[in-house]
């Protein structure tokens, strides 16, 4: 699994019901749309409002795994390197992958232990 999904893939879990996963998809979409709206409004990735969105994103991710600072920043790296994640974010708004990456790095450095 780790070869296909990255170094921290073995930490991922999803033993939720189909209904719960449907709710998670809606929650994730709402977070992504909020990031896109903040980007469209010109808020910097370091803005308090954007940093609150990162906290929500981290808490969302924590339902499936508990990323360390390095792991969370590694996930964020997939938002800017050629990947399905980057393509997904870029399909929502041009530059969203990099914006989300910058916001995560700022938040992770401030809130997660090394």
C-alpha positions as CSV (number, residue, x, y, z in Angstrom):
1,X,0.0,0.0,0.0
2,X,2.7,2.5,0.9
3,X,4.3,2.3,-2.6
4,X,1.1,3.4,-4.2
5,X,-0.1,5.9,-1.6
6,X,3.0,7.2,0.0
7,X,5.0,6.8,3.1
8,X,2.2,7.3,5.6
9,X,-0.5,5.3,3.8
10,X,-0.3,2.5,6.3
11,X,-1.7,4.8,9.0
12,X,-4.8,5.5,7.0
13,X,-8.0,3.9,8.2
14,X,-11.6,3.9,7.0
15,X,-13.9,1.6,8.8
16,X,-16.9,3.9,8.5
17,X,-20.3,3.1,7.0
18,X,-21.3,4.1,3.5
19,X,-23.6,6.8,4.9
20,X,-20.8,8.2,7.1
21,X,-18.4,8.3,4.1
22,X,-21.1,10.2,2.1
23,X,-21.2,12.7,4.9
24,X,-17.4,12.9,4.9
25,X,-17.5,13.7,1.2
26,X,-19.9,16.5,1.7
27,X,-17.8,17.9,4.7
28,X,-14.6,17.7,2.6
29,X,-16.3,19.4,-0.3
30,X,-17.4,22.2,2.0
31,X,-13.9,22.7,3.3
32,X,-12.5,22.8,-0.2
33,X,-15.1,25.3,-1.4
34,X,-14.3,27.5,1.6
35,X,-10.6,27.4,0.7
36,X,-11.5,28.3,-2.9
37,X,-13.7,31.2,-1.7
38,X,-10.8,32.5,0.5
39,X,-8.5,32.3,-2.4
40,X,-11.0,34.2,-4.6
41,X,-11.3,36.9,-2.0
42,X,-7.5,37.3,-2.0
43,X,-6.9,36.3,1.6
44,X,-3.3,35.2,2.1
45,X,-2.7,31.6,3.2
46,X,-1.5,33.0,6.5
47,X,-4.8,34.8,7.3
48,X,-6.5,33.7,10.5
49,X,-9.7,32.7,8.6
50,X,-7.6,30.5,6.2
51,X,-5.7,29.0,9.1
52,X,-9.0,28.1,10.8
53,X,-9.9,26.3,7.6
54,X,-6.6,24.3,7.8
55,X,-7.5,23.4,11.4
56,X,-10.9,22.1,10.1
57,X,-9.0,20.2,7.3
58,X,-6.6,18.7,9.8
59,X,-9.5,17.6,12.1
60,X,-11.2,16.1,9.0
61,X,-8.0,14.1,8.1
62,X,-7.8,13.0,11.7
63,X,-10.9,10.9,11.3
64,X,-8.9,8.6,9.0
65,X,-5.4,9.0,10.4
66,X,-3.4,11.2,12.8
67,X,-0.8,13.0,10.7
68,X,2.4,14.2,12.3
69,X,3.8,17.5,11.2
70,X,5.9,15.8,8.6
71,X,3.1,13.6,7.4
72,X,0.6,16.5,7.1
73,X,3.1,18.6,5.2
74,X,3.8,15.5,3.0
75,X,0.1,15.3,2.2
76,X,0.1,19.0,1.3
77,X,3.0,18.4,-1.0
78,X,0.8,16.1,-3.0
79,X,-1.4,19.2,-3.7
80,X,1.3,20.8,-5.7
81,X,3.2,17.9,-7.3
82,X,1.7,16.0,-10.2
83,X,-1.0,13.9,-8.5
84,X,-4.7,13.3,-8.5
85,X,-4.9,15.6,-5.4
86,X,-3.4,18.5,-7.3
87,X,-5.6,17.9,-10.3
88,X,-8.7,17.8,-8.1
89,X,-7.9,21.1,-6.4
90,X,-6.9,22.8,-9.6
91,X,-10.3,21.7,-11.1
92,X,-12.0,23.7,-8.3
93,X,-9.8,26.8,-8.7
94,X,-6.6,27.6,-10.4
95,X,-3.9,27.9,-7.8
96,X,-5.9,26.2,-5.1
97,X,-3.4,23.3,-4.6
98,X,-0.5,25.7,-3.9
99,X,-2.7,27.9,-1.8
100,X,-3.8,25.0,0.3
101,X,-0.2,23.8,0.5
102,X,1.1,27.1,1.8
103,X,-1.7,27.3,4.4
104,X,-1.1,23.8,5.6
105,X,2.7,24.4,6.0
106,X,2.0,27.5,8.0
107,X,-0.5,25.9,10.3
108,X,1.5,22.6,10.7
109,X,4.7,24.5,11.7
110,X,2.7,26.5,14.2
111,X,0.5,23.8,15.7
112,X,2.1,20.3,15.3
113,X,5.1,19.0,17.2
114,X,8.1,17.9,15.1
